[in-house]
Amino acid sequence: MWPPPPSHRRVLAVVALLCAIAQDLLPCAIPLPAGPSTALAFFQPSPSSISPSSGLQKTRRRRRHGQQPTSARVWQQVVSSSSSTSETPAATAGQHENRKKKKKLPPGPFVLAAEGQESAVQEDINVVLTHAIADFDSLAAAVGLAKFWQHQHPGTEAFVCMPQGAHPSVESFLALHSVLFPIRSLATIDPAHVNKLGMVDASTKDRFGAGQGLLASAKEVHVFDHHAMKEPDINATVLNLEDVGSVTTMVVERLRGADVAVTDAEATLLAIGIHADTGSMTYDCTTVRDVEALAWVMRHGARQPVIAEFCHQRLTSHQQHFLSESFLRLETTMYEGVNIGTVIVDCQEYVGGLARVAQHVLELTSCDVLVWGGLYVQGAGRKQTRRLVLIGRARSGVNFVNFDEIFKPLGGGGHMKAAAANIKFDEDPALSVGAETAVMADVVEKLKRQVAGRQDCKLAKDIMSSPVLTVFRDTTMGQVAQLLRKYSIHAVPVVGSNQAGVPQQADEAAVVRGVVTDVEVLKAFKAGKMDSPVSGWLLKKIGTVDVDTPVDQVKRVMAENDGRDVLVMDRQGKLVGLISRTDILQSYQFYSEGSFTPKEAFCGKELATAAVLAGVVAEEEPCSTCSAHTECSDFNR
């Protein structure tokens, strides 16, 4: 029965007073003025006023998301001090009418009502949004930015909202850790009271889902994004676009500059965010700033066991099944030296974490670029639809592929080397069977156009050494040793037939019979056979490419032949060049010129032998290892 009789109202007042004394659920204000009535009001506390250990688990969970505990709904009731006076039907009807007109208070921080006030007054708040399906980098940056704003403006609460859920690994982390961070549901935010709005890890509206609704009412909009190549469409008060590996790095730099004290849990999340988007400092987008930011959070309490657990999680049973299916269904196409892989797996129903499956397929195969597709059915009956999840991944070093550009027309997006799209086919499944094959073929064609249009593609003819120093089959190993030392090379091709007493034919001079390397010369030296012909030491497994082979393909051929030099042939099959490991390293421009100082093929022993065979006095030759002369121990062993 409502309203309760006077005796019950007194009991409620006593219970409320006990709650306030115990501080079990929330602060409560019970003004007791001298007069015939007492106003009893409960108000929602700000998160900072809640003790982590207070209340029951369900109450704490509601507070974390900005909701009022069930036992602490905002309500007011005038309690009559007279126990003998009963309420008239007219008074009861008036109270019911007042309750109908009374507006429901929006969730958010409240200040206590002054005596005689009917309701609490809501304060302005700051909100930081992750992008839709939040990953660790987006969540960590949002939590860090909220911490930074809270430090700047202690009187204004700052909250983090995830507009459209999170990745399964992030959800697993938050299942344990969300109580440690100021995370709230977007539905609990009153747009009219948003002061600053932060948007991290993206700079386009479509990436924030329902969070876009806060843009119109926010007094300030601050965007933080590390995808500097993207064109933002958010009218931001402050736009921060910086070329770093992780957006969390940008936030950590601001925390470090303001000397903000972070908790161990906050430092751990910031570290996980940096690890996630830099591949633990292995992606080619990683910068020195990322390394320094990671070092700072590690010094401020980041817990390595937690980082290890959530950065490298095990695959679930569903993910393991899809990974096995991917290996069986993988199709590859070699196009201008780039190995493009495609996979379509029938998933039956949507399963989270498919991006991890695609990443594992890329890492465990020889693909340079991978397009992974997962086909599933959504809904039931007439509302049943077929959907295709497309996930694009490219290896580090493949800088000419832009999956974000390819997936944008399909309603997706992301990074250049990592993007995704979810495509909805016709509502009648029978009419859309096979449509996934057409979509995949279209994506592959766009990838091929990007490969063909790359500007910095170098071919074998651009980096090869030419003309090539060669020897005949009756050349002695001692003579080969001298050539290797003189020209600072490690291998020499053997050409022609050149049998004893038979003149060398012109058309045989370019026919490659094999290769002799410094390893074979060293074996001959130890066996005392430096005067034997190279025909007995030939390596016949030779890596060969044509003049128009891309350098990426040359690198692959060299790796398949244990790092030996690769021979370059013209269209008629004649030897025209040679590519060494140094040639490939210089073509990528990874290192400065000083890193490629020529090094002799052998140290003193082999050098002395080669010099003797060439008729040169060994004492006049320096040791290639230490630049000494014959007093070097290598000469006298």
C-alpha positions in Angstrom: 0.0 0.0 0.0 1.4 3.4 -0.9 1.8 5.8 0.6 2.7 3.8 3.8 0.9 4.6 7.1 2.7 6.9 9.5 4.1 4.1 11.7 5.8 2.6 8.7 7.2 5.9 7.6 8.9 6.3 10.9 10.5 2.8 10.5 11.8 3.9 7.0 13.3 7.0 8.5 15.2 5.0 11.1 16.4 2.5 8.5 17.7 5.4 6.3 19.5 6.9 9.3 21.2 3.5 10.1 22.3 3.2 6.5 23.9 6.7 6.6 25.7 5.9 9.8 27.1 2.5 8.4 27.9 4.1 5.0 26.9 0.8 3.5 25.0 1.8 0.5 25.3 5.5 -0.2 25.3 8.9 1.5 21.9 10.0 2.5 20.6 13.3 3.7 18.0 13.4 6.4 17.3 17.0 7.4 15.3 17.0 10.6 14.0 20.6 11.0 11.8 21.5 13.9 8.3 21.3 12.5 5.5 18.9 11.8 7.2 17.1 9.0 10.5 15.7 8.0 11.9 15.5 4.4 13.6 12.2 3.7 15.7 12.2 0.5 18.2 9.7 -1.0 20.7 10.9 -3.6 23.0 9.0 -5.9 26.7 9.5 -5.0 29.5 10.3 -7.3 31.8 7.4 -8.0 34.6 9.1 -6.0 32.5 8.9 -2.9 32.0 5.1 -3.1 34.4 2.9 -1.2 35.6 -0.1 -3.4 34.8 -2.4 -0.5 31.3 -1.1 0.4 28.0 -2.7 -0.5 27.1 -5.9 -2.2 28.6 -7.0 -5.5 25.4 -6.2 -7.5 25.3 -2.7 -6.0 29.0 -2.1 -7.0 28.3 -3.3 -10.5 25.5 -0.8 -10.9 27.6 2.0 -9.7 30.4 1.2 -12.1 28.0 1.7 -15.0 26.6 4.9 -13.5 23.3 3.4 -12.4 21.6 3.9 -9.1 21.5 0.9 -6.8 18.2 -0.8 -6.5 17.9 0.1 -2.9 18.8 3.7 -3.5 16.4 5.1 -6.1 15.8 8.8 -5.8 12.6 9.4 -4.0 11.1 11.9 -1.6 8.3 11.6 0.8 6.9 13.9 3.5 6.6 12.0 6.8 4.0 13.4 9.1 5.1 13.7 12.8 1.5 13.1 13.9 0.6 9.5 14.4 -3.0 10.1 15.0 -3.9 12.0 11.8 -4.8 9.9 8.7 -4.5 11.1 5.1 -7.7 12.1 3.3 -8.5 10.7 -0.1 -8.1 14.1 -1.6 -4.5 14.4 -0.2 -3.7 10.9 -1.4 -4.9 11.8 -4.9 -2.8 14.9 -4.9 0.3 13.0 -4.0 -0.3 10.5 -6.8 -0.8 13.4 -9.3 2.5 15.0 -8.1 4.3 11.7 -8.6 3.0 11.5 -12.2 4.3 15.0 -13.0 7.6 14.5 -11.3 10.4 14.0 -13.9 12.7 11.0 -13.6 16.2 12.2 -12.7 18.7 11.4 -15.5 21.6 9.2 -14.4 24.8 11.0 -13.5 26.6 12.8 -10.6 24.3 14.7 -8.3 24.8 17.2 -5.6 22.7 17.1 -2.4 19.5 19.0 -2.4 19.2 22.1 -0.2 16.5 22.0 2.5 13.1 22.6 0.9 14.3 21.6 -2.6 12.4 18.9 -4.4 15.2 17.2 -6.3 18.9 17.0 -6.7 21.0 19.1 -9.1 23.0 17.3 -11.8 26.6 18.4 -12.4 28.4 18.6 -15.7 30.7 15.7 -16.6 33.4 14.9 -19.1 33.0 11.8 -21.3 35.6 9.8 -23.3 34.4 7.5 -26.1 36.1 4.5 -27.5 35.3 3.5 -31.0 32.7 0.8 -31.8 33.9 -2.7 -30.8 36.6 -1.3 -28.6 40.1 -2.8 -28.7 42.7 -2.5 -26.0 44.4 0.5 -27.6 41.1 2.4 -27.7 40.1 1.5 -24.2 43.5 2.2 -22.7 43.6 5.6 -24.4 40.1 6.5 -23.2 40.9 5.5 -19.5 44.1 7.5 -19.7 42.4 10.6 -21.1 39.7 10.4 -18.5 42.5 10.2 -15.8 44.2 13.2 -17.4 41.1 15.3 -17.4 40.2 14.3 -13.9 43.7 15.6 -12.9 43.2 18.8 -14.7 39.7 19.4 -13.3 39.3 17.6 -10.0 35.8 19.0 -9.5 34.4 17.4 -12.7 33.9 13.7 -13.0 35.3 12.0 -16.1 33.8 8.8 -17.5 34.6 6.3 -20.2 31.9 4.9 -22.5 32.1 2.1 -25.1 29.3 2.9 -27.6 29.1 -0.5 -29.2 30.7 -3.3 -27.1 34.3 -4.6 -27.2 36.5 -7.3 -28.6 36.2 -10.7 -26.7 39.7 -10.2 -25.3 38.7 -6.8 -23.9 35.5 -8.1 -22.5 37.5 -10.9 -20.7 39.8 -8.2 -19.2 36.9 -6.0 -18.1 35.1 -9.0 -16.5 37.7 -8.7 -13.8 39.0 -5.2 -14.0 36.1 -2.9 -14.9 35.6 -2.1 -11.2 39.0 -0.3 -11.3 38.1 2.1 -14.0 35.4 4.9 -14.5 33.4 3.0 -17.1 29.7 3.8 -17.7 27.0 2.7 -20.1 26.3 5.2 -22.8 22.6 5.0 -21.9 23.3 6.5 -18.5 24.9 9.7 -20.0 22.7 12.8 -20.2 23.9 14.7 -23.3 22.8 18.0 -21.9 25.4 17.8 -19.1 28.4 16.7 -21.2 31.2 19.4 -20.9 34.2 17.8 -22.7 33.8 14.9 -25.1 36.9 12.9 -26.0 37.0 10.6 -29.0 40.0 8.3 -29.2 41.5 5.9 -31.8 39.4 7.2 -34.7 38.5 10.6 -36.3 35.4 9.8 -38.3 31.9 9.8 -36.9 30.8 6.4 -38.2 33.5 4.7 -36.0 31.7 5.8 -32.8 28.2 4.3 -33.5 25.6 5.7 -31.1 28.3 7.9 -29.4 27.9 10.4 -32.3 24.8 11.6 -30.5 26.9 13.4 -27.9 28.6 15.6 -30.5 25.8 18.1 -30.8 25.5 18.9 -27.1 29.1 18.7 -26.0 30.7 22.1 -25.2 34.2 20.9 -26.3 35.2 18.0 -28.6 38.7 16.5 -28.4 39.9 13.9 -30.9 42.9 11.7 -30.5 43.9 9.5 -33.3 47.2 7.9 -34.6 45.8 7.2 -38.1 47.3 10.4 -39.4 46.6 9.5 -43.1 42.8 9.5 -42.6 40.7 12.6 -43.4 38.7 13.4 -40.2 35.0 14.4 -40.5 34.5 15.5 -36.9 34.2 19.2 -36.2 36.6 19.0 -33.2 37.6 21.8 -30.8 41.0 20.1 -30.5 42.2 17.7 -33.2 45.2 15.6 -32.3 46.5 13.5 -35.3 50.0 12.1 -34.7 52.0 9.5 -36.5 52.7 6.9 -33.8 52.1 3.2 -33.4 49.5 3.5 -30.6 47.0 6.2 -29.7 47.7 5.2 -26.0 51.2 6.6 -26.5 49.7 10.1 -27.2 47.8 10.0 -23.9 50.7 8.6 -21.9 52.9 11.5 -23.1 50.3 13.9 -21.7 50.1 12.0 -18.4 53.9 12.0 -18.1 54.1 15.7 -19.0 51.6 16.6 -16.2 53.3 14.2 -13.7 50.0 12.4 -13.1 50.1 9.6 -10.6 48.5 6.5 -12.1 47.5 3.3 -10.3 49.0 -0.1 -11.0 45.9 -1.2 -12.8 45.8 1.9 -15.0 49.5 1.5 -15.8 48.9 -2.1 -16.7 46.0 -1.2 -19.1 48.0 1.5 -20.7 50.9 -1.0 -21.3 48.5 -3.5 -22.8 47.1 -0.8 -25.1 50.6 0.0 -26.4 51.5 -3.6 -26.9 48.3 -4.4 -28.8 48.7 -1.8 -31.5 52.5 -2.1 -32.0 52.6 -5.9 -31.9 54.7 -5.7 -28.8 57.0 -3.3 -30.7 57.3 -5.5 -33.8 55.0 -3.7 -36.2 56.7 -1.3 -38.7 54.5 1.5 -37.5 56.2 1.4 -34.0 58.2 4.6 -33.1 60.6 5.6 -30.4 57.8 7.4 -28.8 55.9 4.2 -28.3 58.9 2.5 -26.7 59.4 5.5 -24.3 55.7 5.5 -23.4 55.8 1.8 -22.6 58.9 2.3 -20.5 57.2 5.0 -18.5 54.1 2.9 -17.6 56.3 0.0 -16.7 58.2 2.2 -14.3 54.9 3.3 -12.8 53.6 -0.1 -11.8 52.4 -2.0 -14.9 52.1 -5.7 -14.0 53.9 -8.0 -16.4 51.9 -11.1 -15.6 48.7 -9.4 -16.5 50.2 -8.0 -19.7 51.4 -11.5 -20.7 48.0 -13.0 -20.0 45.9 -10.6 -22.0 48.3 -9.7 -24.8 48.8 -13.4 -25.8 45.5 -15.2 -25.0 44.9 -18.8 -26.1 42.5 -19.5 -29.0 39.1 -20.7 -28.0 37.8 -24.1 -29.3 35.8 -22.3 -32.0 38.8 -20.2 -33.1 40.9 -23.4 -33.2 38.3 -25.1 -35.4 38.2 -22.1 -37.8 42.0 -22.0 -37.9 42.1 -25.6 -39.0 39.4 -25.0 -41.6 41.4 -22.0 -42.8 44.5 -24.1 -43.6 42.4 -26.5 -45.6 40.6 -23.8 -47.6 43.5 -21.4 -48.2 44.0 -20.4 -51.8 47.0 -18.4 -52.8 47.8 -16.3 -55.9 51.3 -15.0 -56.8 51.0 -11.6 -58.4 54.0 -9.5 -59.2 56.0 -11.1 -56.4 53.2 -10.7 -53.8 51.6 -13.8 -52.4 47.9 -13.1 -51.9 45.9 -15.6 -49.8 42.1 -15.9 -49.6 40.0 -18.0 -47.3 36.2 -18.4 -46.9 35.1 -20.5 -43.9 31.5 -21.4 -43.2 31.1 -20.4 -39.5 27.3 -21.3 -39.3 26.9 -18.5 -36.6 28.8 -15.4 -35.6 31.7 -16.0 -33.3 33.8 -13.2 -31.8 37.6 -12.9 -32.1 37.8 -14.0 -35.8 40.5 -11.3 -36.3 42.9 -13.4 -34.2 42.2 -16.4 -36.5 43.1 -14.3 -39.6 46.3 -13.1 -37.9 47.3 -16.6 -37.1 46.7 -17.7 -40.7 48.9 -14.9 -41.9 51.7 -15.6 -39.5 51.7 -19.4 -40.1 51.7 -19.3 -43.9 53.8 -17.8 -46.7 51.1 -15.2 -47.6 52.1 -11.5 -47.8 48.5 -10.4 -47.9 45.5 -12.3 -46.6 41.7 -11.8 -47.0 39.8 -14.0 -44.6 36.1 -14.5 -44.9 33.7 -16.0 -42.4 30.2 -16.8 -43.7 27.3 -17.1 -41.2 23.5 -16.9 -41.0 21.8 -14.3 -38.8 18.2 -14.5 -37.6 15.6 -17.2 -38.2 12.7 -17.9 -40.4 11.8 -15.2 -42.9 14.2 -12.7 -41.2 17.1 -15.0 -41.9 20.0 -13.3 -43.6 23.4 -14.4 -44.8 26.4 -12.3 -43.7 30.1 -12.3 -44.6 32.8 -11.1 -42.2 35.8 -9.9 -44.2 39.1 -9.4 -42.4 42.2 -8.1 -44.2 45.7 -8.5 -43.0 49.2 -7.6 -44.5 52.7 -8.4 -43.3 55.1 -5.7 -42.1 57.0 -4.4 -45.0 54.0 -4.6 -47.4 53.5 -0.9 -47.5 51.5 -0.6 -50.7 48.3 -2.3 -49.6 45.4 -0.2 -48.1 42.6 -2.5 -46.8 40.9 0.5 -45.2 40.4 2.0 -48.7 39.1 -1.4 -50.1 36.7 -2.1 -47.3 35.2 1.4 -47.0 32.7 0.9 -49.9 31.6 -2.3 -48.2 30.7 -0.5 -45.0 33.9 -1.4 -43.1 37.3 0.1 -42.5 40.2 0.2 -40.1 44.0 0.5 -40.8 45.9 0.2 -44.0 47.2 -3.3 -43.1 44.4 -4.4 -40.8 40.7 -3.7 -41.6 37.4 -5.5 -41.6 33.9 -5.3 -43.0 30.6 -7.1 -42.3 28.5 -7.6 -45.4 24.7 -8.4 -45.4 23.5 -10.3 -48.4 19.9 -10.6 -49.7 17.3 -11.5 -47.1 16.4 -14.6 -49.0 19.4 -17.0 -48.4 18.6 -18.9 -51.6 19.1 -15.7 -53.7 22.5 -14.9 -52.1 24.2 -18.3 -52.3 27.6 -17.8 -54.0 27.6 -14.0 -53.5 30.6 -14.3 -51.1 32.8 -15.7 -53.9 32.0 -12.6 -56.1 32.8 -10.3 -53.2 36.1 -12.0 -52.5 37.0 -11.9 -56.2 36.3 -8.2 -56.3 38.5 -7.6 -53.2 41.4 -9.5 -54.8 41.1 -7.5 -58.0 41.4 -4.3 -56.0 44.4 -5.7 -54.2 46.1 -6.5 -57.5 45.5 -3.0 -58.7 47.2 -1.6 -55.6 50.1 -4.0 -56.1 50.5 -3.0 -59.7 50.3 0.7 -58.8 53.0 0.7 -56.2 55.6 3.4 -56.9 58.6 2.1 -55.0 58.7 -1.4 -56.4 62.2 -2.5 -57.3 63.0 -5.4 -59.7 65.9 -7.8 -59.8 67.5 -5.8 -62.7 67.5 -2.7 -60.5 69.7 -4.1 -57.7 71.8 -6.9 -59.3 75.5 -6.8 -59.7 76.5 -7.0 -63.4 78.6 -8.2 -65.2 79.1 -11.3 -63.1 82.5 -12.7 -62.2 82.5 -16.4 -63.3 85.0 -19.3 -63.4 85.3 -22.5 -65.5 85.0 -26.0 -64.2 88.7 -26.7 -64.3 89.6 -23.6 -62.2 91.3 -24.6 -59.0 89.9 -23.9 -55.5 93.1 -21.9 -54.7 92.3 -19.6 -57.6 88.7 -19.2 -56.5 89.9 -18.3 -53.0 92.1 -15.5 -54.5 89.1 -14.2 -56.5 86.8 -14.2 -53.5 89.4 -12.3 -51.4 90.3 -9.8 -54.1 86.7 -8.8 -54.9 85.2 -9.2 -51.4 82.6 -11.6 -52.5 81.3 -14.9 -51.1 80.3 -17.0 -54.1 81.2 -17.3 -57.8 79.1 -19.1 -60.5 80.7 -21.9 -62.5 80.0 -21.8 -66.3 80.7 -23.7 -69.5 81.9 -27.3 -70.1 85.6 -26.6 -70.7 86.9 -30.1 -70.8 90.7 -30.6 -70.8 92.1 -29.7 -74.2 88.8 -28.6 -75.6 88.4 -24.8 -76.5 85.6 -23.0 -74.8 82.6 -22.4 -77.1 81.1 -18.9 -77.0 77.5 -20.2 -76.4 78.7 -22.3 -73.5 80.2 -19.3 -71.6 76.9 -18.2 -70.1 75.6 -21.7 -69.2 75.6 -22.0 -65.4 76.7 -25.4 -64.1 76.7 -24.5 -60.4 78.1 -22.2 -57.7 81.1 -22.4 -55.5 81.0 -20.5 -52.2 83.5 -19.6 -49.5 82.2 -22.5 -47.5 83.4 -25.0 -50.1 86.7 -23.2 -50.4 87.2 -23.6 -46.6 86.4 -27.3 -46.8 88.9 -27.7 -49.6 91.5 -25.9 -47.6 91.0 -28.1 -44.5 91.2 -31.2 -46.7 94.4 -30.0 -48.4 92.8 -29.9 -51.8 93.2 -26.3 -52.8 94.7 -27.4 -56.2 91.7 -29.5 -57.1 89.2 -28.2 -59.7 85.9 -26.6 -58.7 84.0 -29.2 -60.7 84.3 -31.5 -57.6 82.9 -28.9 -55.2 79.9 -27.5 -57.1 76.6 -26.7 -55.5 73.9 -27.5 -58.1 71.0 -26.2 -56.1 70.9 -22.6 -57.4 68.4 -19.9 -56.8 67.5 -18.1 -60.1 65.1 -15.3 -61.0 64.5 -13.3 -64.2 65.3 -9.7 -64.6 61.7 -8.5 -63.9 61.3 -10.4 -60.6 60.3 -8.1 -57.7 62.8 -7.8 -54.9 60.2 -9.3 -52.5 60.2 -12.5 -54.6 64.0 -12.5 -54.8 64.2 -12.4 -51.0 61.9 -15.4 -50.8 64.0 -17.3 -53.3 67.2 -16.5 -51.4 65.6 -17.7 -48.1 64.6 -21.0 -49.8 68.3 -21.5 -50.7 69.8 -20.9 -47.3 70.7 -17.3 -48.0 73.0 -18.0 -51.0 73.4 -15.5 -53.8 70.7 -15.5 -56.4 71.5 -15.6 -60.1 69.6 -13.3 -62.5 68.8 -14.7 -66.0 67.5 -12.8 -69.1 64.6 -14.0 -71.2 66.9 -16.3 -73.2 68.1 -18.0 -70.0 71.6 -16.5 -70.0 73.3 -15.2 -66.9 73.2 -11.5 -66.7 73.5 -10.6 -63.0 73.9 -11.8 -59.4 72.1 -10.6 -56.2 73.7 -10.9 -52.8 72.3 -10.4 -49.3 73.9 -7.0 -49.2 72.2 -6.0 -52.4 68.8 -6.8 -50.9 69.5 -5.1 -47.6 70.6 -1.9 -49.4 67.5 -2.0 -51.6 65.2 -1.8 -48.6 67.3 1.1 -47.1 66.9 -0.3 -43.6 70.4 0.7 -42.6 72.9 3.4 -43.2 75.7 3.1 -45.7 78.2 2.7 -42.9 76.7 -0.7 -42.1 77.8 -2.1 -45.5 81.6 -1.8 -45.2 83.1 -4.5 -47.4 84.3 -7.5 -45.5 86.9 -10.0 -46.7 85.8 -13.6 -47.3 88.5 -15.2 -45.2 90.9 -14.6 -42.4 94.7 -15.2 -42.4 95.0 -18.9 -43.3 92.9 -18.8 -46.5 94.3 -15.5 -47.5 97.9 -16.8 -47.2 97.0 -19.9 -49.2 95.4 -17.9 -52.0 98.3 -15.5 -52.1 100.8 -18.4 -52.5 98.8 -20.0 -55.2 98.7 -16.7 -57.0 102.5 -16.4 -56.8 102.5 -13.4 -54.3 104.7 -13.4 -51.2 102.4 -14.0 -48.2 104.5 -11.7 -46.0 103.4 -8.7 -48.0 99.7 -9.3 -47.5 97.7 -8.1 -44.4 95.4 -10.4 -42.5 91.8 -9.6 -43.5 90.6 -10.1 -39.9 92.9 -7.9 -37.9 94.8 -5.9 -40.6 98.1 -7.3 -39.2 100.9 -8.8 -41.3 102.5 -12.2 -41.0 103.0 -11.9 -37.3 99.3 -12.6 -37.0 98.7 -16.1 -35.3 96.4 -17.0 -38.2 99.4 -17.1 -40.6 101.5 -19.4 -38.4 99.2 -22.1 -37.3 
